[in-house]
Every structure is written in C-alpha cells, then in structure tokens.
Amino acid sequence: MNKVDVVIQVYGKPWQTLCTLESLMTHCEEHIDKIYFIEEAKHPFDDKVKWVLKYFDNIVYYKPDKFVNIYGTWSKDVPVSNIRHQFGIENSDKKYVFICHNDVLFTGDIIGDMLNEIEDCVGIGEIGQCWNCPAKAQGLCSGEKFYDWNPTFEDLKQLKLPHIRTRLDNLDKEIPKLLPECRLNEFACLINREICIKEGRPYFGEFDHDSGTAWFKSMYKKGYKFKDYRKNFQHCYWNELGGGHTLDNNENAYFKAERKAKQYFKKNYE
C-alpha cells in the first residue's frame, strides 16, 4: 500500500494538537508513514507544544528560527523552510501529503477516502472560503459546485460589492471564476506533492489575500483540477468561537478550548 506523510503546522493549542493527531492516527494509521510536525517559533500566550511529541514515534520535528505570521508569507524574501507546510512538502518522499490544522477532530478514514477519490486532481479537500464570498451569499456558487458556475467578468460586476474582502479591483479579469476567496482549505486536504515540487512557486502555504489562494489560482490556471471533500472531520471541534485565528487572540476562550481538548483526550485516548 502506498502511504502518505502528514504535514501539520503547530501554532499553540497543544492539547488540541494531540487530539488532532490521535484521532487521525486512530482512523488512518494504515495510510500514514511520517508526521512532519512543524512548530512555529512562538505561540499564543507563550504556550508550550513540544511535549506532544512524546506520544508518537513517527514524528519528523522542525522549528524555524524565525516566526513568520501567515499574513507575511507572501514575500519572496521569506526563506522557503519558513513558509507554512513547505518543510514537510520539500522533505517528504511521498507522492501525496496530507495537510491539516492542529485543531481538527477526525471521525473516519479521511486519508483512505481521499486517496480513493483524488484520481487525477492535484488536491482534494474543502474548496473555498465560501463563507466570505459574495457568489455564495447570492446563491450562485459554492465549494461543492465550484465547477458548475462559469461567470463572465460582466457577471461579476453584477455582484453586490464590496463584500467582506472581495472588491471589483481584486477580481480576476483573465479567469473571472477565480474569486478572491477561492482556495483549497488547508485544515484537512490531500495534495499531490510531486506536482507541487515540479511547479514551484507560489507554494501551497504562501499568502496572497489569504493562505493558499495564490497557489490555488496558479494551479487552476495551469489546468490542474481539484475535488471538493467535506467528510470525516470537524474543524475547530473544541473551539466555541469558530475560527481558529479568533481563538488565538482570546486568552480565556483559548484555554477553555484547551481544557475541553484535554478532557477529550483523557476520555478517549488515555
């Protein structure tokens, strides 16, 4: 059986990280070789995460010497090894890598399913930050129907803009279908590492409008395909605020989520 490597970027949330990896190994261990555990150079509220490593014997650990906030990784001056996920993508020897956030509860064999379903696509996972997109708000498009909507630029002018981060001046006149929020969400996805290495920049984790949007648009324009997938996981499972970055800026909610994850771990894995 061909195995994959897992790439997880760890920014705080040690108990959530532990539950993320334990739930992934519980359901997908037969498909997994190495886990590339990329620890950020600093963490919210000075939390400590390295102690999580003791629970696994297949970890490849890496910590950059410099913290690069996701909102700065678009710069061409950023070292390749500091770009989110890229250390694992560069160092894996597998055809595919599974990339995930460190606050996800996996509930089924997501990697096995993705391997069966990816076919000739460059990536499989949830398509689009549709919750921010005017096309979704107006019922025109969604990640599940990404390939069904093919607007002209004149069609885009009929959208109710500006809408959150979408404005008339950041629409793609060349390929109007690619709205600013289009991407393959990195909280749980499988990508063809070999194609990523061959195509080079923009890298999967580079930021342009948001993480992964430049990579997605570049790959789409080159003719690569994607498949939408929304099963066997729950993002931000222990987080009552919803978004992961929102939690990183709220100390009370952050540690409440950590306590919930600790309880979950002790009940289900200890």
C-alpha positions as CSV (number, residue, x, y, z in Angstrom):
1,M,0.0,0.0,0.0
2,N,1.3,3.5,-0.9
3,K,1.5,5.6,2.2
4,V,1.3,9.4,2.7
5,D,3.1,11.8,5.0
6,V,1.2,14.2,7.2
7,V,2.2,17.9,7.5
8,I,0.8,19.8,10.5
9,Q,1.7,23.4,11.3
10,V,1.6,23.8,15.1
11,Y,0.8,27.2,16.4
12,G,-0.1,26.7,20.1
13,K,-3.1,24.5,21.1
14,P,-1.0,21.5,22.4
15,W,-4.0,19.5,23.7
16,Q,-6.0,20.2,20.5
17,T,-2.9,19.2,18.5
18,L,-2.6,16.0,20.4
19,C,-6.3,15.1,19.8
20,T,-6.0,16.0,16.2
21,L,-3.1,13.6,15.7
22,E,-4.5,10.9,17.9
23,S,-7.9,11.0,16.0
24,L,-6.1,11.0,12.7
25,M,-3.9,8.0,13.6
26,T,-6.9,6.2,15.1
27,H,-8.7,6.3,11.7
28,C,-5.9,6.5,9.2
29,E,-2.8,4.9,10.7
30,E,-2.5,2.3,7.9
31,H,-2.1,5.1,5.3
32,I,0.5,7.2,7.3
33,D,4.2,7.0,7.3
34,K,5.7,10.1,8.8
35,I,4.2,13.1,10.5
36,Y,6.0,16.4,9.8
37,F,5.4,18.4,13.0
38,I,6.3,22.0,12.2
39,E,6.4,24.1,15.4
40,E,6.1,27.8,15.0
41,A,8.9,29.8,16.6
42,K,6.4,31.4,19.1
43,H,3.0,30.6,20.3
44,P,-0.1,32.4,21.6
45,F,0.1,33.2,25.3
46,D,3.6,31.6,25.4
47,D,2.0,28.1,25.4
48,K,4.3,25.1,25.0
49,V,3.7,22.4,22.4
50,K,6.8,20.3,22.1
51,W,5.7,17.8,24.9
52,V,3.1,16.5,22.4
53,L,6.0,14.7,20.5
54,K,6.4,12.0,23.2
55,Y,3.1,10.4,22.2
56,F,4.2,9.5,18.7
57,D,7.1,7.5,17.2
58,N,6.9,8.7,13.6
59,I,7.4,12.4,14.0
60,V,9.8,14.5,12.0
61,Y,10.2,17.7,14.0
62,Y,11.1,21.1,12.6
63,K,11.1,24.5,14.2
64,P,12.2,27.6,12.1
65,D,14.4,30.1,13.8
66,K,12.1,32.9,12.9
67,F,8.3,33.4,13.3
68,V,6.6,34.3,10.1
69,N,3.0,35.3,10.6
70,I,0.8,33.8,7.8
71,Y,0.0,37.4,6.7
72,G,3.6,37.9,5.7
73,T,4.4,34.6,3.9
74,W,3.7,36.1,0.5
75,S,7.1,37.8,0.5
76,K,9.7,36.4,-1.9
77,D,12.3,37.2,0.8
78,V,10.9,34.6,3.2
79,P,13.1,31.5,3.5
80,V,11.4,28.5,1.8
81,S,11.6,26.5,5.0
82,N,9.7,29.2,6.9
83,I,6.7,29.1,4.6
84,R,3.8,27.2,6.1
85,H,3.8,23.5,5.4
86,Q,6.7,23.8,3.0
87,F,9.3,22.0,5.1
88,G,7.2,18.9,5.0
89,I,6.3,19.2,1.3
90,E,10.0,19.6,0.4
91,N,11.3,16.8,2.6
92,S,8.7,14.1,2.1
93,D,9.4,11.4,-0.4
94,K,5.7,10.5,-1.0
95,K,3.5,11.3,-4.0
96,Y,0.9,12.7,-1.7
97,V,1.0,14.6,1.6
98,F,-2.0,15.2,3.9
99,I,-2.1,18.7,5.4
100,C,-4.1,19.6,8.4
101,H,-4.6,22.3,11.1
102,N,-3.9,21.4,14.7
103,D,-7.5,21.8,15.9
104,V,-9.4,19.2,13.9
105,L,-11.2,16.1,15.1
106,F,-11.1,13.3,12.6
107,T,-14.1,11.0,12.7
108,G,-13.4,8.5,9.9
109,D,-10.8,7.3,7.4
110,I,-10.3,10.6,5.6
111,I,-7.0,9.8,4.1
112,G,-8.2,6.5,2.7
113,D,-11.2,8.1,1.2
114,M,-9.2,11.0,-0.3
115,L,-6.7,8.5,-1.8
116,N,-9.6,6.7,-3.5
117,E,-11.2,9.9,-4.7
118,I,-8.4,12.2,-5.8
119,E,-7.9,10.5,-9.2
120,D,-6.2,13.0,-11.5
121,C,-6.7,16.0,-9.3
122,V,-3.8,18.0,-7.7
123,G,-5.7,18.4,-4.5
124,I,-8.8,17.2,-2.6
125,G,-10.4,18.9,0.3
126,E,-12.9,21.6,1.1
127,I,-12.9,24.1,-1.7
128,G,-13.3,27.8,-1.0
129,Q,-13.7,30.2,1.9
130,C,-17.2,30.5,0.7
131,W,-18.4,32.0,4.0
132,N,-16.7,35.2,2.9
133,C,-17.7,35.1,-0.8
134,P,-20.4,37.2,-2.4
135,A,-21.1,34.5,-5.0
136,K,-22.1,32.1,-2.2
137,A,-24.1,34.8,-0.4
138,Q,-26.1,35.3,-3.6
139,G,-26.6,31.6,-4.2
140,L,-24.5,31.5,-7.3
141,C,-21.6,29.3,-6.3
142,S,-20.2,27.1,-3.5
143,G,-17.3,24.8,-3.0
144,E,-19.5,21.8,-3.8
145,K,-20.5,23.4,-7.1
146,F,-17.2,25.0,-7.9
147,Y,-17.1,23.7,-11.4
148,D,-20.7,24.4,-12.2
149,W,-20.5,28.2,-12.2
150,N,-18.6,29.9,-15.0
151,P,-19.2,33.6,-14.9
152,T,-18.0,36.3,-17.3
153,F,-16.4,39.4,-15.9
154,E,-19.6,41.2,-16.7
155,D,-21.4,38.7,-14.5
156,L,-19.1,39.6,-11.6
157,K,-19.9,43.3,-12.0
158,Q,-23.5,42.3,-11.0
159,L,-22.3,41.0,-7.6
160,K,-23.1,43.1,-4.6
161,L,-19.6,44.6,-3.9
162,P,-17.7,45.2,-1.9
163,H,-18.4,42.1,0.1
164,I,-16.0,41.4,3.0
165,R,-12.7,41.1,1.2
166,T,-14.0,40.9,-2.4
167,R,-13.9,44.2,-4.3
168,L,-14.2,45.0,-8.0
169,D,-10.5,45.8,-8.2
170,N,-9.3,42.4,-6.9
171,L,-11.4,40.3,-9.3
172,D,-9.6,38.2,-12.0
173,K,-10.4,39.5,-15.4
174,E,-8.5,36.7,-17.1
175,I,-10.4,33.9,-15.3
176,P,-13.5,35.5,-13.7
177,K,-14.4,32.2,-12.0
178,L,-11.4,32.7,-9.6
179,L,-12.8,35.0,-6.9
180,P,-10.5,36.1,-4.1
181,E,-11.8,33.5,-1.6
182,C,-11.2,30.5,-3.9
183,R,-8.7,28.1,-2.4
184,L,-8.2,24.5,-1.2
185,N,-8.7,24.9,2.6
186,E,-5.6,23.7,4.4
187,F,-7.4,22.5,7.6
188,A,-7.8,19.0,6.0
189,C,-6.6,18.3,2.5
190,L,-4.6,15.9,0.4
191,I,-2.3,17.3,-2.3
192,N,-0.1,15.8,-5.0
193,R,3.4,16.7,-3.6
194,E,5.2,15.7,-6.8
195,I,3.2,18.2,-8.9
196,C,3.7,20.9,-6.2
197,I,7.5,20.4,-6.3
198,K,7.5,20.4,-10.1
199,E,5.5,23.6,-10.4
200,G,7.4,25.6,-7.7
201,R,6.1,29.0,-6.6
202,P,3.7,30.1,-5.5
203,Y,4.0,27.5,-2.8
204,F,0.9,25.9,-1.1
205,G,1.3,27.9,2.1
206,E,2.1,31.3,0.7
207,F,-0.2,34.2,1.5
208,D,-1.8,36.4,-1.1
209,H,-5.2,37.6,0.1
210,D,-5.2,34.5,2.3
211,S,-3.1,31.4,2.8
212,G,-3.2,29.1,-0.2
213,T,-5.1,31.4,-2.6
214,A,-2.2,32.2,-4.8
215,W,-1.3,28.5,-5.1
216,F,-4.9,27.5,-5.9
217,K,-5.3,30.1,-8.6
218,S,-1.9,29.3,-10.2
219,M,-2.7,25.6,-10.3
220,Y,-6.1,26.2,-11.7
221,K,-4.8,28.4,-14.5
222,K,-2.2,25.7,-15.4
223,G,-5.1,23.3,-15.9
224,Y,-4.9,21.3,-12.7
225,K,-8.2,20.1,-11.2
226,F,-9.5,19.9,-7.6
227,K,-12.1,17.9,-5.9
228,D,-14.3,19.1,-3.1
229,Y,-14.5,16.9,0.0
230,R,-16.3,17.5,3.3
231,K,-16.5,14.2,5.2
232,N,-14.8,12.6,8.2
233,F,-13.6,15.7,10.1
234,Q,-14.8,18.6,12.2
235,H,-12.6,21.7,12.1
236,C,-12.3,23.8,15.4
237,Y,-14.1,21.0,17.3
238,W,-13.1,22.3,20.8
239,N,-13.5,25.9,19.9
240,E,-16.7,27.7,20.8
241,L,-15.6,30.8,18.8
242,G,-15.5,29.0,15.5
243,G,-12.5,30.4,13.6
244,G,-9.0,29.2,14.6
245,H,-7.3,32.6,14.4
246,T,-10.1,34.2,16.5
247,L,-9.2,31.8,19.3
248,D,-5.5,32.7,19.2
249,N,-6.4,36.2,20.2
250,N,-8.8,35.4,23.1
251,E,-6.9,34.1,26.1
252,N,-10.0,32.9,28.0
253,A,-11.5,31.1,25.1
254,Y,-8.1,29.7,24.1
255,F,-7.5,28.0,27.4
256,K,-11.2,26.9,27.7
257,A,-10.8,25.1,24.4
258,E,-7.5,23.5,25.6
259,R,-9.3,22.2,28.8
260,K,-12.0,20.7,26.6
261,A,-9.4,19.0,24.4
262,K,-7.5,17.7,27.5
263,Q,-10.8,16.2,28.8
264,Y,-11.5,14.7,25.4
265,F,-8.0,13.1,25.2
266,K,-8.3,11.6,28.7
267,K,-11.7,10.2,28.0
268,N,-10.9,8.7,24.5
269,Y,-7.2,8.0,24.3
270,E,-5.6,7.6,27.7
